[in-house]
């Protein structure tokens, strides 16, 4: 069941348009006798959070996209990486759907973003100019060491009162 649910979502590359689309749920009057959350048309996040809370409180095991630690969800990615994946949510928390391997293109994009984020955090915690520079070099919007050095030096100069001290 969970595998079929996940493939429905992954085939469409979205939850929208599936039976788990919150817009479709809003049209329903109730779910197992429980009233649906009031739609906040100006803020979908509020509605999403209420639906998530109701799924936990009433153990509905609805499907949501959530950020979770990889821990084997995607076999060919680092277990420490945070991923946004479809999860079944109930009173036992989020149960991510296993993905298996991701294709080379997506793997490259995800690993590049992970390297950027991890190097940025490590640079801050260690006070490392070198790691901050490396983070900008692997960032897909920079990818040039000389440009990355100029950007980093500008960041430090403009934000000297707020930027971590880097060596």
N, C-alpha and C positions, 0 to 999 in steps of 0.2 A: 504493500500500500504506500509506504513512505517513498519507496523508489519510484513508483508511478507518479506520485505527486511531484517529486523533484524533476523528473523528466518532462512533465508538462510545463513546468516553470522554465527549465533550461532550454527547451526547444523554442520557446517564445522569446527567450532572453529577458524575461520580465514576469512579474506577478500580474501586472495589468492585463486584463483579458482572460485570466484564468478564473476558476471558481474561488480563488483566494484574494481576488481583487477587492479591496475595501469599498470601492465605488459600487460594486454589485451588492455587497453586504448591506449598504445603506438603504437599499430599496426594500430589503426584507423588514418585516415587522418584528420578528423575534427569531431567536436561535435557541432551540430546545427550551422554549418558554421564557427565555431571558431577553429582555429588551436590548436592542442594539444601542450603541452609543449615539448621542446626538452629533450630527455632522457639523463640524466647524469649517464651513466652506472657505473661510479666509485663512485657515491654518490647518492644513492636513496633518501636521505633526501632532497636534493636540488630539485629534481623532485617533490617530495611529496609537498614541500612548494609552488612551482610554481602552481601545480594543485590545491592546496587549495586556493591560491590567485585568480586563475581564476574562481573557483567555487563561491567565494564571489563576485568578480567584475562583473561576467556575470550572477549571480543568478542561477547557474546551479543546485544547490541543490544536488551535488554529495555526496556520502557517504564516510566518512573517520573515522579512529579510532583516537579519541582525548581524552585528559585528561580533565575531567570536574568534577565539584563538584556534588556529588551524588544527593542531593535535590530530593529524591524520585524515582530516576531512578531504584535503587534496593531497594525494600521495606524493606527488613530485614537487612539493613546496615545503619550505622550512616549517617545522611544527610550531615555532614561536610566532609566525606571521599572523597578523589579524586579518580576517577575511569577512566580507559581507556575503552571507549565504542564506539560503532558505532554511528555516528552522521550524520545527513543531514546538509550540510553547504551551505548557500546562503547569500544574502545580509542582512539578518536579524541575521546572526551569526550561531552558532552551535545549532542544535536542536537534543538532544540525543534521541535515541530509548529507550523506557521504557522496562526494563528487567523483572520486577516482583520480585519474590524471587529467591535467589540463593540457591543451595543445601548446606547441612551442611558442607561438606568437603571444598568447595570453600569459604563459609562464614568464616570458621575457619582460612583459609589461609589469606584471605583479612583482617580480624579483627586483626590477629596477626601482620601483616605488618603495619597496621594503628596504632596499639598500639606502636610499635617500633618507627615509624616516629614521632608520636605525643609526646611521652615521650622524644625523642631526642631533638625536638624543645623546649619543655617546659623546659628541663634541661638547655639548652643554655640560654633561655630568663630569667629564674629564677636563674641561677647559682646554680643549685641543683645537688649535687653528687648523692643523693638518686635516683632521676629520671633518671639520666644518667645510673646508675647501673641497675635500673628496665628495661630500654630500652634494654640493652644488654641481660638481663635475658630472656626477651620475644622474642628476636631475634632467629629465627629458627636455625641459625648456631652456637649459643652459648648454650642457655637453661640451664645453670648451674651457680648458683650464685657465687660459689668460682672462677670458670673460668672467669665469667663476671667481677668480682672485679679485678682479675689479668690483664685482657685485658684493663679495664678502667684505672687502675693505670699506665700501660705501655703507653697507649695513652697520658695520662696527662704528664708523665715524658718525653717522647720523643718529644712531641709537646708543651712543656710548654710555649714557646713564642707565640704560635698561638691558643692554646686551651683556652676556656673560663674558668674563675676562678670559681671553684665549691666548695661549702661548704658542 
